[in-house]
Amino acid sequence: MLIRTATLNDLEAVSKMEAACFPPAEAATREIFAQRLASYGNHFWLLFEGEQLLAFADGFVTNEPDLFDAMYEKAELHNEEGQWQMIFGLNTLPAFRRQGLAGQLLRRIIADARSQGRRGVVLTCKERLIPYYAKFGFRDEGASSKSRHGGAVWHQMRLEF
């Protein structure tokens, strides 16, 4: 297994995987991924087995402590010197779920954020996934008042170093 950052050459693969992993109201579009890759491809983590992309995660860095909806669509809010590594999505192809791939990505994101001197990592998730992220040290801060992305209720989770 190989984990690497992304370039614009990965646009089609990440766009297709996102569409396979999230409902249309929640999935980032190809255009949004193009903006994200151009702005912060170094904050994408792509997990491959050979040439096949099996899972990926992405999110930018900011000084804002809380994740809010505009972050998903505005790549220009990325601040490479920011204190917080946000995670916008953690995607695993359905056929490869429950094999620890998402956990490998999370551990890598946490290690990278720590080595870069960040204050911590922030993500939002649905209530059913709170116990999963808690296994990695994330604390549930409750239902987010700043994110209703895709019309869903999201819990903000924070791992502070």
N, C-alpha and C positions, 0 to 999 in steps of 0.2 A: 504494500500500500504506500502511496505517495501522497503527501499533502503539500500543495504549493499555492502561491498567490495567483491572481488572475490578470489577464490582459483582454483587450478588445477581441482578440481571437477566440475567446471563450464565450462570447455573447450568445451565440445560438444555443450552446449546450446549457448554460445557466438559465436562459429564458424558457427553454423546453422543460427543464427539470422543475422550475418554479411552477409552471402551469400544471404539471403532473402532481405536485405536492400540496397546492393551496387552492381553495375555491376562487373563482374569477374575481369576486369582490375583494379578496385579500391578496391575490398574487400581483407582484410587480410586473409591469409590462416590459416588453423588449426595449422600448424607448427609455424607460427609467433605468433599466440595467445598463444601457449604453452610457447614460450620464454617470451612473455610479462607477462603472469600470474606468471611465475617463478621469474621474476625480479621485477615486481611492481603490484602485484595483489591488493595492497592497493590503487592503483590509477585507479581502475575500480569501477564504480558505477552501480549496477544492481538493477533494479526496478521490484519488484514482486507483483502480486496479488495472494495471496495464494501461491501455488507452481509454478505458471506459470510466467516465465520470459517474461515481456512485452517490456522492453526497457533497454538499457545499454549504457554507455559511457566509454571511456578509453583514457589514454594518460599519458606520463611520465613527470617527472620534470627535468629541465635542467637550466643551466645558459645561454644557447644560447637564444638570444632574438627573433630569427626568426625560424619558423618551416621549415625544409628542408626535402627532400624526404628520405634520409638515416634513419631518425628518425623512420619511419614507420616499418623498417625491422631490426633495430639494437637496441634491448632491452638494450644492454650493455651501450648505451649512457645515460641511466637514471642516474640521480644524485639526490638522496633523499634530499640533502641540497640545490638544485637548486632554483633559484629565480622565474622561470616561470613554471606554470602548463600548459602543452600542452594538447590539446584535439585532438585525432586522428580520432575519430568517435563518432557519436551520432546516435544510432540505435533504432528505434521503429518498432515493428511488424506492417506490413501494415494495418491489421484489427484494430489496436489500435491508429492509427495516428489521429491528430486533437482533442486530448482529454487532452492536456496539460502535457503529460508524459515527453516529451523531456524538457519542461520548468522546471518541477520539478527536473530533473537531473541537468540541467544547474544551477539552483539556489543552489543546494546542492554542486556542484563542486566549484562554486564561494565562497560559505560560507566556505567550507573546505580549499580552497587555502588561503583565507583571514585569517582564524584562524591558519593556519600553517605558517603565516608570509611571504607568497610568495609576489612577486612584482605584479603579475597579472596572467591572463589566456590568452592563445593564441590558435587560431584555424584557419583552412582554410575552406572556403566554396565556393560553386558555386555562381555566381552573383545573381541568383534568391533568395538566402537565406540571402543576406546581411540585408534586412529590419528585418527579423526575429531575427537575432543575435543582431542587433542594439537596439531592445526592451529591451535587457538585459544589455545594456551599452557598448557593443563592438563597437569599431571604425574600419571602413574599411580602411586599409592601402594600398589598391589597389591590382592589380593582382600581385601575388607572382612571383618573378624571381627565387626563390629557390625551388619551388614545381611545378612539372608537373605530379604529381602522377596519374597513370592511363591514361596519355595523356590528362588530362583535364586542364582547366584554373581555378586556385584557387585564391580566394581573401583572403589575410591574415587579420584576425580580432583580435583586441587586447582589452582587458579590463584591464586597469592599476589601481591599488588601490592607 
